[in-house]
Amino acid sequence: MNTANSYNLDDLMQKTMFCSRYAKHALNTDANLLCWLKNNHSTPCDRNEIQGLLLKTGLNLNDEADLTRAIRILRKQVMVKLILRDLNGLTDLNEVMQAMTALAEVCVQQALICLMKSLSEQYGRPLAESGGTPQEMLVIGMGKLGGGELNVSSDIDLIFVYAEDGETDGPRKLSNHEFFTKLGRRLINTINEVTADGYVFRVDMRLRPYGDSGPLVMSFAALEEYLISQGREWERYAWIKARVIAPAKHPQIDNLMRLAQPFVFRKYLDFVPSTR
């Protein structure tokens, strides 16, 4: 792998815009992006840089409209930098996959924070039926996202779950299932919808229990029942890579992983009679 010092900056930019129509359009229409890239192309793109870039957009990350724009601006910066570094031999596949995975995680985590706050102001906090513990939606990354293997053209496979049923404590009460369904739909739109600033990632929800015909979100109990009674062989393999990506930390993450473990790593295999 070559270093940035081996190249003339003009050569780097020229090759990038010649080989990538996406980068050419982005750089020709955004002078600030071009200036930023010239000053920052030589350093690896990592999670710390991505988080810092999101904060530097100057937009209000607690406002849904501003957040929607901010994460699209962020995606463009990350994509163009990775394209330049990859085309010019300044990086390797590992950096690309780690950066794209970090981009997905940072955007989903920030969207979850913003939208949870907005919905809670409307309907109150979702609470558990037993004990009144506040509930949150956990976003599970599947496939390449779960395995930390996203590339620049990947979509993201997600599953939405929450720990316990109950209802919100606001004046306009909703069941936890209704609340988190609204939250899930808005989260998908925030990441997936094409706006004037583009989109962030295509979101695929087909790996959830029952696929497209199933509920958008499930409680832990409903998920466990599904895995025990109807989980299929390919789902066992898919769940090997399953990983909670948002919130970044939550006390229920370990409980969720323990719930899925007996399904993924079964104690006994089904008996298959001999054909001889």
Backbone torsions as a table, in degrees:
resi	resn	phi	psi	omega
1	MET	NA	130.8	179.3
2	ASN	-81.0	161.8	175.3
3	THR	-101.2	162.7	-178.9
4	ALA	-62.7	-29.3	-177.7
5	ASN	-69.2	-14.2	-179.5
6	SER	-77.0	-8.9	-172.3
7	TYR	-123.6	152.2	168.0
8	ASN	-79.9	135.3	-176.6
9	LEU	-57.5	-39.7	179.4
10	ASP	-61.8	-37.2	178.1
11	ASP	-65.3	-39.9	178.4
12	LEU	-60.7	-47.5	-177.6
13	MET	-66.8	-41.0	-178.3
14	GLN	-63.4	-44.9	179.5
15	LYS	-64.8	-40.4	-179.9
16	THR	-60.3	-46.9	-176.9
17	MET	-76.0	-25.1	176.8
18	PHE	-73.4	-38.3	-173.8
19	CYS	-89.9	-19.5	-175.6
20	SER	-128.2	112.2	176.7
21	ARG	-65.9	-34.7	178.5
22	TYR	-61.3	-50.6	-178.5
23	ALA	-63.9	-40.4	-179.7
24	LYS	-60.2	-46.9	-180.0
25	HIS	-64.2	-44.9	-178.1
26	ALA	-61.4	-44.0	-176.4
27	LEU	-75.5	-32.4	178.8
28	ASN	-74.0	-21.7	-177.2
29	THR	-105.6	-0.3	-176.7
30	ASP	-140.8	94.5	-177.7
31	ALA	-64.0	-34.4	179.5
32	ASN	-65.9	-39.7	177.8
33	LEU	-64.1	-42.4	179.1
34	LEU	-61.0	-45.2	178.9
35	CYS	-63.3	-44.4	-180.0
36	TRP	-62.1	-43.6	-177.5
37	LEU	-64.6	-39.9	178.8
38	LYS	-60.9	-33.7	-177.3
39	ASN	-87.5	-15.7	-171.7
40	ASN	-128.0	7.8	-175.2
41	HIS	-69.4	-22.7	-170.8
42	SER	-83.3	-15.0	-178.4
43	THR	-97.7	146.5	179.3
44	PRO	-59.5	147.0	176.2
45	CYS	-90.7	117.0	-177.2
46	ASP	-135.4	-179.3	-175.7
47	ARG	-60.6	-41.1	-179.1
48	ASN	-61.9	-42.1	178.7
49	GLU	-65.0	-42.5	-178.1
50	ILE	-62.6	-44.5	178.4
51	GLN	-63.9	-39.7	178.7
52	GLY	-66.0	-40.0	179.4
53	LEU	-63.7	-37.2	179.0
54	LEU	-63.2	-42.4	179.2
55	LEU	-67.2	-30.9	-176.9
56	LYS	-80.8	-3.0	177.5
57	THR	-64.5	-22.0	-179.9
58	GLY	78.3	5.5	-179.9
59	LEU	-95.4	157.6	-178.5
60	ASN	-80.3	107.4	-174.8
61	LEU	-75.3	-5.8	174.9
62	ASN	-95.8	-0.9	176.5
63	ASP	-104.5	128.1	-172.6
64	GLU	-59.8	-43.9	-178.8
65	ALA	-65.8	-44.0	179.0
66	ASP	-65.4	-42.1	179.6
67	LEU	-61.7	-43.3	179.8
68	THR	-55.9	-42.0	179.0
69	ARG	-72.8	-41.1	-176.0
70	ALA	-61.1	-43.2	-176.3
71	ILE	-73.9	-21.6	174.8
72	ARG	-77.5	-37.4	173.6
73	ILE	-62.7	-42.9	178.9
74	LEU	-60.5	-46.4	-179.3
75	ARG	-58.1	-43.3	-178.3
76	LYS	-61.9	-42.1	178.9
77	GLN	-62.5	-47.6	-178.0
78	VAL	-64.2	-45.0	-177.7
79	MET	-61.8	-47.6	-176.9
80	VAL	-66.0	-39.0	178.3
81	LYS	-65.0	-44.1	179.8
82	LEU	-65.1	-38.6	179.0
83	ILE	-61.4	-47.8	179.0
84	LEU	-60.5	-46.7	-176.0
85	ARG	-67.0	-37.9	-178.8
86	ASP	-71.7	-47.4	-177.5
87	LEU	-63.6	-28.8	-176.9
88	ASN	-101.5	12.9	175.1
89	GLY	69.5	25.9	-178.5
90	LEU	-93.8	-3.9	-177.5
91	THR	-143.0	179.5	175.7
92	ASP	-127.9	176.7	-176.9
93	LEU	-60.9	-34.3	-178.0
94	ASN	-61.3	-43.6	178.5
95	GLU	-62.9	-42.1	-179.8
96	VAL	-60.8	-48.1	-177.6
97	MET	-66.2	-42.5	-179.6
98	GLN	-66.1	-40.8	-179.0
99	ALA	-68.1	-43.5	179.8
100	MET	-66.7	-37.4	176.5
101	THR	-65.6	-43.3	177.7
102	ALA	-63.0	-39.5	177.7
103	LEU	-59.3	-46.8	179.2
104	ALA	-61.4	-45.4	-177.4
105	GLU	-65.2	-45.9	-179.1
106	VAL	-61.8	-43.6	-178.3
107	CYS	-67.4	-43.4	179.5
108	VAL	-66.8	-41.5	-179.9
109	GLN	-63.0	-44.5	-178.6
110	GLN	-68.4	-38.4	177.8
111	ALA	-64.6	-40.0	179.7
112	LEU	-63.2	-42.3	178.7
113	ILE	-61.6	-49.3	-177.2
114	CYS	-62.6	-48.9	-174.7
115	LEU	-72.5	-34.4	176.9
116	MET	-62.7	-42.1	178.7
117	LYS	-63.7	-44.9	-178.3
118	SER	-63.3	-46.3	-179.0
119	LEU	-69.5	-35.5	179.2
120	SER	-65.5	-32.8	176.8
121	GLU	-67.6	-28.3	178.7
122	GLN	-82.2	-45.3	-168.8
123	TYR	-117.3	-4.6	-175.0
124	GLY	88.7	176.8	-178.8
125	ARG	-81.7	138.9	172.8
126	PRO	-74.2	128.4	-176.7
127	LEU	-120.0	152.2	176.7
128	ALA	-72.0	145.2	179.6
129	GLU	-62.3	-39.3	179.5
130	SER	-103.4	113.2	175.7
131	GLY	95.1	-15.7	177.3
132	GLY	67.5	24.4	179.4
133	THR	-70.8	132.3	176.9
134	PRO	-58.4	137.9	-177.5
135	GLN	-109.9	149.4	175.7
136	GLU	-133.3	156.8	175.4
137	MET	-87.3	132.5	174.6
138	LEU	-100.6	132.9	179.1
139	VAL	-103.8	118.6	-178.9
140	ILE	-98.1	127.4	173.9
141	GLY	-90.6	129.7	179.8
142	MET	-113.3	175.3	173.6
143	GLY	57.2	-137.6	-176.7
144	LYS	-64.6	-31.0	176.9
145	LEU	-65.8	-46.9	178.7
146	GLY	-61.3	-35.8	-178.5
147	GLY	-87.5	0.9	-179.5
148	GLY	69.0	36.6	-172.0
149	GLU	-124.2	23.7	-178.4
150	LEU	-64.6	144.9	170.3
151	ASN	-115.5	-177.2	-171.4
152	VAL	-71.1	-13.0	179.0
153	SER	-112.7	7.7	-176.8
154	SER	-71.7	147.1	162.5
155	ASP	-90.9	177.5	178.4
156	ILE	-121.1	131.5	178.2
157	ASP	-96.6	123.0	-175.6
158	LEU	-125.8	154.0	168.7
159	ILE	-133.6	136.8	-179.6
160	PHE	-108.9	129.2	177.9
161	VAL	-139.5	161.4	172.9
162	TYR	-142.8	158.0	-169.0
163	ALA	-73.0	-52.0	-171.2
164	GLU	-136.3	147.8	172.9
165	ASP	-72.0	162.4	179.9
166	GLY	162.5	-150.6	177.7
167	GLU	-149.4	168.0	-179.0
168	THR	-78.8	161.3	-176.6
169	ASP	-104.0	15.1	179.9
170	GLY	-88.9	176.2	179.2
171	PRO	-65.9	-30.2	176.0
172	ARG	-103.9	87.0	-171.8
173	LYS	-73.8	142.2	171.3
174	LEU	-131.0	151.2	170.2
175	SER	-67.0	156.2	178.1
176	ASN	-57.8	-36.7	179.8
177	HIS	-63.7	-43.8	178.0
178	GLU	-64.2	-43.6	-179.0
179	PHE	-60.1	-49.7	-175.7
180	PHE	-74.0	-24.4	173.3
181	THR	-66.0	-44.3	175.2
182	LYS	-60.2	-44.1	-179.8
183	LEU	-61.7	-44.2	-179.4
184	GLY	-62.7	-43.2	179.7
185	ARG	-63.1	-41.9	-179.5
186	ARG	-69.9	-33.9	177.3
187	LEU	-65.2	-44.3	177.8
188	ILE	-59.0	-47.2	-179.5
189	ASN	-61.6	-40.0	-179.2
190	THR	-61.2	-37.4	-177.3
191	ILE	-88.8	-38.6	-167.0
192	ASN	-94.2	-30.1	-171.3
193	GLU	-66.0	138.2	176.6
194	VAL	-87.0	120.0	178.6
195	THR	-116.5	-172.3	176.5
196	ALA	-61.7	-23.9	178.9
197	ASP	-94.9	7.0	-179.0
198	GLY	94.0	-152.3	177.5
199	TYR	-133.6	175.6	180.0
200	VAL	-102.5	-63.8	174.1
201	PHE	-141.8	148.9	166.1
202	ARG	-72.5	135.3	-177.1
203	VAL	-107.5	126.6	179.2
204	ASP	-114.4	120.6	-179.4
205	MET	-106.7	12.6	-172.4
206	ARG	-75.5	-10.3	177.8
207	LEU	-85.6	-2.3	178.2
208	ARG	-71.3	161.6	177.7
209	PRO	-52.8	133.3	-178.3
210	TYR	70.1	3.4	176.4
211	GLY	62.4	-142.9	-177.1
212	ASP	-62.2	-25.6	-178.1
213	SER	-85.6	-6.4	-177.2
214	GLY	-89.6	168.3	176.7
215	PRO	-64.4	151.0	-177.5
216	LEU	-68.6	-33.7	179.3
217	VAL	-129.7	156.0	179.7
218	MET	-140.4	148.5	171.1
219	SER	-75.4	163.4	176.8
220	PHE	-56.6	-42.2	-177.3
221	ALA	-63.1	-43.5	-179.9
222	ALA	-66.8	-38.9	178.5
223	LEU	-64.1	-44.7	-179.8
224	GLU	-62.1	-43.3	178.7
225	GLU	-60.7	-41.8	179.2
226	TYR	-63.8	-48.5	-177.5
227	LEU	-61.2	-38.9	-178.7
228	ILE	-70.6	-44.5	-170.7
229	SER	-94.1	-28.0	-172.7
230	GLN	-133.9	-3.7	-179.3
231	GLY	-58.8	133.1	-176.2
232	ARG	-99.2	167.6	-174.0
233	GLU	-57.5	-45.6	-177.3
234	TRP	-64.8	-27.5	178.9
235	GLU	-70.3	-32.2	175.1
236	ARG	-59.4	-44.8	-179.8
237	TYR	-66.4	-40.9	-179.0
238	ALA	-63.3	-38.3	-176.7
239	TRP	-73.1	-11.5	175.7
240	ILE	-59.7	-36.9	-179.1
241	LYS	-90.7	-2.3	-175.3
242	ALA	-60.9	137.7	-177.3
243	ARG	-154.7	132.8	176.8
244	VAL	-72.0	121.8	-178.8
245	ILE	-105.1	-15.7	179.0
246	ALA	-154.6	135.3	-3.4
247	PRO	-62.7	163.6	-179.7
248	ALA	-60.9	-36.4	176.6
249	LYS	-138.0	140.3	178.0
250	HIS	-162.5	138.8	-177.2
251	PRO	-64.2	-19.1	-178.4
252	GLN	-87.5	-4.7	-177.6
253	ILE	-62.1	-45.4	179.9
254	ASP	-63.0	-39.5	178.9
255	ASN	-62.9	-39.8	179.3
256	LEU	-64.9	-44.3	-179.5
257	MET	-66.1	-36.0	176.7
258	ARG	-66.8	-34.0	178.5
259	LEU	-64.1	-41.4	-176.5
260	ALA	-81.2	-22.1	-172.6
261	GLN	-58.8	-44.3	179.4
262	PRO	-63.6	-26.0	177.3
263	PHE	-75.9	-43.5	-177.5
264	VAL	-71.7	-48.5	-178.0
265	PHE	-110.0	79.7	-173.2
266	ARG	-68.6	142.5	-179.8
267	LYS	-70.4	-38.2	179.6
268	TYR	-125.5	140.0	173.9
269	LEU	-91.8	149.7	178.0
270	ASP	-60.0	140.7	178.9
271	PHE	-72.3	129.2	176.8
272	VAL	-116.0	113.8	-176.8
273	PRO	-65.1	146.2	179.7
274	SER	-68.7	143.1	179.2
275	THR	-94.4	-1.4	-178.9
276	ARG	-81.3	NA	NA
